[in-house]
């Protein structure tokens, strides 16, 4: 009886692990994917909007340290411009920022996206390119 129970628990654990949708990606890829989701979020309503919002929240949590490091480097290499700190493109500071940022960009992470049905995309206002990105990372079927 006890052995059957243990076997059932082990089998259940294996099934749960096999359904996880962990994707290995760099911090930079995860950051860009989050930027994409933020850009298309206004086009996603109903259930699709719900799943997009949940993925954005999870990505923001996962990228907390990355964003803190990025902001620290912006403060280090940028100049105060009113209320903002900016780095001039093509300046020496810009290239130093990019070089140092590369260290954080290239760190690999495993991220579990929240999946949804492709039928939700059919009802959306997303263009073909946006739907392809969604299919690659977020659709379960």
C-alpha positions as CSV (number, residue, x, y, z in Angstrom):
1,X,0.0,0.0,0.0
2,X,2.7,2.4,1.0
3,X,4.8,1.5,-2.1
4,X,1.8,2.1,-4.4
5,X,1.3,5.5,-2.8
6,X,5.0,6.4,-3.3
7,X,4.9,5.3,-6.9
8,X,1.8,7.4,-7.5
9,X,3.5,10.4,-6.0
10,X,6.6,9.9,-8.1
11,X,4.6,9.4,-11.3
12,X,2.6,12.6,-10.6
13,X,5.8,14.5,-10.0
14,X,7.2,13.3,-13.3
15,X,4.0,14.3,-15.1
16,X,4.0,17.8,-13.6
17,X,7.7,18.3,-14.5
18,X,7.1,17.1,-18.1
19,X,4.3,19.8,-18.5
20,X,6.5,22.6,-17.4
21,X,7.4,24.9,-20.3
22,X,10.9,26.0,-19.2
23,X,12.8,27.8,-21.9
24,X,16.5,28.5,-21.6
25,X,17.3,32.0,-22.8
26,X,19.6,34.8,-22.1
27,X,18.7,37.8,-20.0
28,X,18.8,40.0,-23.1
29,X,16.3,37.7,-24.9
30,X,14.0,37.7,-21.9
31,X,14.2,41.5,-21.6
32,X,13.4,41.9,-25.4
33,X,10.5,39.4,-25.1
34,X,9.1,41.4,-22.1
35,X,9.5,44.6,-24.2
36,X,7.6,43.0,-27.0
37,X,4.8,41.9,-24.6
38,X,4.5,45.4,-23.2
39,X,4.2,46.8,-26.7
40,X,1.4,44.5,-27.8
41,X,-0.4,44.4,-24.4
42,X,-2.9,47.0,-25.5
43,X,-4.0,44.9,-28.5
44,X,-4.7,41.9,-26.2
45,X,-8.1,41.8,-24.5
46,X,-10.1,39.2,-22.6
47,X,-8.3,35.9,-21.8
48,X,-5.4,36.7,-24.1
49,X,-4.9,40.0,-22.2
50,X,-5.0,38.1,-18.9
51,X,-2.2,35.7,-20.1
52,X,-0.1,38.5,-21.5
53,X,-0.4,40.4,-18.2
54,X,0.6,37.4,-16.2
55,X,3.7,36.8,-18.4
56,X,4.7,40.4,-18.1
57,X,4.5,40.2,-14.3
58,X,6.5,37.0,-14.2
59,X,9.2,38.5,-16.6
60,X,9.4,41.6,-14.5
61,X,10.0,39.5,-11.4
62,X,12.6,37.4,-13.2
63,X,14.4,40.5,-14.5
64,X,14.6,42.5,-11.3
65,X,18.4,42.0,-10.8
66,X,19.1,42.5,-14.5
67,X,17.1,45.7,-14.6
68,X,18.8,46.9,-11.4
69,X,22.2,46.3,-13.0
70,X,21.1,48.0,-16.2
71,X,19.9,51.1,-14.3
72,X,23.1,51.2,-12.3
73,X,25.1,51.2,-15.5
74,X,22.9,53.9,-17.0
75,X,23.6,56.1,-14.0
76,X,27.3,55.3,-14.2
77,X,27.7,56.2,-17.9
78,X,24.8,58.5,-18.5
79,X,24.4,62.3,-18.0
80,X,21.6,64.0,-16.2
81,X,19.2,65.5,-18.7
82,X,16.4,67.2,-16.8
83,X,14.6,64.5,-14.8
84,X,16.1,61.7,-16.9
85,X,19.6,60.2,-17.2
86,X,20.6,59.5,-20.9
87,X,23.5,58.1,-22.7
88,X,24.3,59.6,-26.1
89,X,24.3,57.0,-28.8
90,X,27.7,56.5,-30.5
91,X,29.5,58.2,-27.6
92,X,32.4,56.7,-25.7
93,X,30.1,56.3,-22.7
94,X,27.6,54.5,-24.8
95,X,30.1,51.9,-26.0
96,X,31.4,51.4,-22.4
97,X,27.8,50.9,-21.3
98,X,27.2,48.3,-24.0
99,X,30.4,46.5,-23.2
100,X,29.7,46.2,-19.5
101,X,26.0,45.4,-20.1
102,X,27.0,42.5,-22.3
103,X,28.1,40.7,-19.1
104,X,24.5,40.8,-17.8
105,X,22.9,40.3,-21.2
106,X,24.6,36.9,-21.8
107,X,23.7,35.3,-18.5
108,X,21.4,32.3,-19.2
109,X,18.2,31.8,-17.3
110,X,15.4,29.3,-17.4
111,X,12.0,30.9,-17.7
112,X,8.6,29.2,-17.5
113,X,6.2,31.0,-19.7
114,X,2.5,30.9,-19.0
115,X,1.0,29.1,-22.0
116,X,-2.4,29.6,-23.7
117,X,-4.4,28.2,-26.6
118,X,-3.7,29.3,-30.2
119,X,-7.4,30.0,-30.6
120,X,-6.9,33.1,-28.4
121,X,-4.6,34.5,-31.1
122,X,-7.2,34.1,-33.8
123,X,-9.5,36.5,-31.9
124,X,-6.8,39.1,-31.3
125,X,-5.8,42.2,-33.2
126,X,-2.2,41.1,-33.5
127,X,-0.5,41.2,-36.9
128,X,1.2,38.1,-38.4
129,X,4.6,38.9,-37.1
130,X,3.3,39.4,-33.5
131,X,1.3,36.2,-33.7
132,X,4.5,34.3,-34.8
133,X,6.4,35.5,-31.8
134,X,3.5,34.5,-29.5
135,X,3.4,31.1,-31.2
136,X,7.1,30.6,-30.5
137,X,7.0,31.4,-26.8
138,X,3.5,31.3,-25.4
139,X,1.2,28.9,-27.3
140,X,0.7,25.4,-25.9
141,X,-0.9,23.6,-28.8
